[in-house]
């Protein structure tokens, strides 16, 4: 992205896509957001696209002279457990389509995100290393890990400049939760302002790696702008900012809303969360492209509540 590029973003209506499209446009790109459904107020250059439609994907790359693809379309962890076969197809078949298009048309760069879901019960949970045991026990994690290996393969065998981040749980104010296990950390802010109470589907003591969306978007842009020769990871970079439990985020919110309360009703997502790391070692990202997060729990909480109050007219 050191030059003006025609960029396709799949899954642009999702939690990351909505904000990444805006950020990409700020760094001198012509961006074509796409999604399977047409939003009520579609952004400029919006394209309706089912990522399982290989023919249409190829037509778009040719017609709009696409040079970079940010492939965000995916079915997240909780939704993936409800429909494993669809998650497998959407999360993996579409990745292979994108990688093959990148090789065929010699695209400048491709971004295909991964997730902490690639880790599993046998993975070291504290400061999880860049290279370690990966034994995911969710369909989402399995597809993301397989996608990582395909990214590495296409980089080594086909010369594709494909880049990836293992996103932790992401917290943002512009979109509603989309079916992930870490979604509680978004929904809790909405409920704090709307009802003053939250029923949490994760146990109070479960710590998970999290990141505020502005940091996630900045990390994505910085990775794509880094010189390829500096990068030592061709699968997906560990990425970290903070870790917290439902109890800790509740206490952070109570500094602003003292009467806010929480109850706990753990469901199947609690077991998914307990299989993931509690904290992440992202030293490779810090060394290779100088990654540094800006938001901790308190700073994120203050900003989230302030922005949601404005959005909700409170």
N, C-alpha and C positions, 0 to 999 in steps of 0.2 A: 504493500500500500504506500510506497514511496512515490507513486505516480497516480494520476487520475485513472480509476478503473471502473468498469461496469461490473457491478456486484449483485449476485443473486443471494437472497436470504430466504431459506426455507423455514417453515414454522415461525414466521414473523409475528404471528398473533400471540405467541406464548410469552412466558414471563421474561425470558432473556431477549427474545426477538424484538419486542415492542421498543425496548430501550436501545438495543444495539443498532437498529436501523437509523435512529436519530444520531447516534454517535458516529456511525460510518459516514453519514452525509456531512458531518462537520469536518471530516478529514479528506474532503475533496473527492468524493466518490459519487457516481450515479448508481443509486441503489434501487433494486427491484425487489420489494418485499413480496413474499408469497405465502399462501396458506391454503388449506383444503376448503375453508369456508370464507366467504366474503364478509368482512366486518361491516358494521353499520356505517362507519365513516372511514372508508378505505384510504390509506395513505397514498401519496403520489406514486405512480408507476406500479400500483399493486397488480399482482398476477394471481389468479386462482390456480392452484396446483396441488394435485395429489402426488406425493413423492413416490408412490408405488407405480405411477404411470411413467415408465421409462421412456416411451416415445415422446410424450409431452416434455419431459425434462430435457431431452436432447434438442427438441424443437426450440425451446426457450434459450438454451445455450447458443444455438446457431442464430436465431432471429435477433436476439438482443446483444449479440457479441459479448457474452459473459466472459469475464477474465478471472473472477474470483467467486467462490461459493462459500457461504457460511451456512452449513447444513445443521440447523437447529431442530428440525422436525423430529419428534420422538414421543413415545408413550412412556410416561414416568412410572416410578416404582410401584405405587399402590394400584394404579390403573392397570399396570402390566400384569400384576398377580390376578386381576379379575379376568383378563383376556390374554393369556400367554401367547397364543399363536399369532394374534394380531400384533402384539408387542414385538415378537420375533421378526415379523415381516417388515413392519414400519421401521424398527430400530436397526435392522441389519441389511435387508435387501436394498433399502434406499441408500445406505452408506456405500455399498458396492457399486450402485449406479453412479453416485457422485464421483467416486474414485476412478471408475472406468472413463467417465466423461473427462475428468481432469487429465488422465493419461492420453486419451484420444485427441483432445483439443489443445493440449499443452497449456492448461490454465496456469496463471501465475502462482496462485496460492489457493489452498482449500483449508477451511477450518471445520473440524468435526469434533464437538465437545464430548468428553467422557465424564466420569462421575466417581465420587468416593464409593458408589455402589459396587465397583469392581472388586472391592475388598470383601472379606467374609469372616466367618467365625474363627479361622485359624490365623488371620492376619494380626500382627502386633497392633494393639489398639492405641498405645501412647506414642505420639510422634511417628506415626506410620511412615516407613521409608519410601523413597521413590521406587526402589526395586525390592519387592518382598513377596510373600505368599499372597496369591490372589485366588480365592475360592468362593466367589459369589454364590449366594443361594437364593437369589431372586432372578426372574427373567430379565428385568431391567439391567441388573449387574452383569448377567451372562452376556447380554447383547452388547453392552458397552465394552466389556473386556474383549470380546471377539472383534468388535469394531477397532479397538486399539491395535490388535495384531494385524488386521488388514491394512490399517494406516501405515504401520511400520513396513509391511510387505511392499505396498505400493511405493513407498518412499525409496526403499532399497532396490527393488527390482524394476520399477517403472519410472523412477526419477521424479515422482510427484512431490511437490513441496506442500505437504499436508501437516498441519499443526493442530495441537489439541491441548485442552486443559481438563484436569479432573476436578470439576467444580464441586465444592462442598454445598451444603444447603444454602440456598440463596433467598435473601429477604429484600423485597422491594415494595413500593407503594403504588406503582402504576397499573399493575394487573392483579387479579385475584388468584388464589391458589389453583394449581392445575393438575393435582392428582399425585403429588409426591409425598414421601414419608416426612420430609422436613417442612411440609406446608404449615404445620402448626405454628411455626415461628413467623409466618405472615398473618395467618388468621387471628392469632392472639391479639394483634394490634387492632384489627377491625372490631373484634368483640369487646376489647377494653373500652373503646370509644362509644360503641353502639349500645352495649348492655351492661358493661361493668363486670362481666363474668365470662369465664371461658372453661368449657369442658374439654380437657386435653386427652388425646388418644395415645400419648406417650407418657410413660412413667416419669415422676418428678425428678428422678436421679439420673436420667439418661443424657449424657453429654454427647453432642455431635458437633463436628466442624461446621461453621457457618460463615457467611460473608454477606455484607451489604451490597446491594446491586451496583451502586456506583463503582465500588472496587472491582467487582466482577467484569463490568464493561471496560473499565480502564485496563485491567489485566489482559483482556482479550485483544484490545487495540495494541497494547504494548508488545504482546507476543507476536502479532502479525507484522509489526513494524521492525522487529529485531532482525538483524542480518542473519541469514540462514547459517553462515559459517560459525556463528556463536552458539548455535543450539546443539545440545548433546543428547537430547531426548527425542526420538522419532516415533514414540508411541503416544504418550500424553503426560504432561507435567502435573505433578502434585501442586496444589494451590491452597493456601491457608490464610486466614485472617484472625479468627477467634473461635473458641469453643464454649458452649454453655448448655445448661440443662433447662428444662421447663421452669424449674424453681428459680433459677437465676434470672431468666428473662422476666419472670413475674415480678421479682424484686426490683429489677431495673424499671419496669413500667410503674410500679407502686411509688417510685420516687416522684413521678409526675401525676399519677392518679392513685392516691393513697387508699381509696375504697375498693380498688380492683381486687377481685377474688378469682381463684382457680380451683377446679376439681379435676380428678384424674379418673379416666375410664379407659385404661389401655386396651387396645385391640390388636389385630394382626400386625399393624404398623409398628407397634412397640417392639415386637420380636425382630422385625427388619432393622429397626434403629439400633437394637442391641448387638446386631451382628456387624455393624459398621465401626470404624475407628472413632475414638474420642478426640483425637488431635492428629494433625498431619505435619510431617516434616517436608517443607517445600524449599529446602536449601538449594536444590538444583535450579529452580526458577529464580531464586534470589541471586545466585551466582551467574547464571547464563544471560539473564536479561534484566537484572536489577529490580526484580519485583519487590514492592513494599506496600502493604495495606495501609489505608488511612483511617479506617473506622474500627473502633472497639465496640463492646456491647453498649456502654453508656452513650457514646456519641451516636451510634446507630439508633438507639431507642429514642433519643431526643429528636433526631431528625425525622424518623418515621412518624412519630406522634404529631409533630408540627405540620408535616406535609399532609397527613391524612385528615387532620382537623380542617385544613384549608379546602381539601377536595370535598369533604363531607359538609362543609359550611358550618362547622361547629365553633 
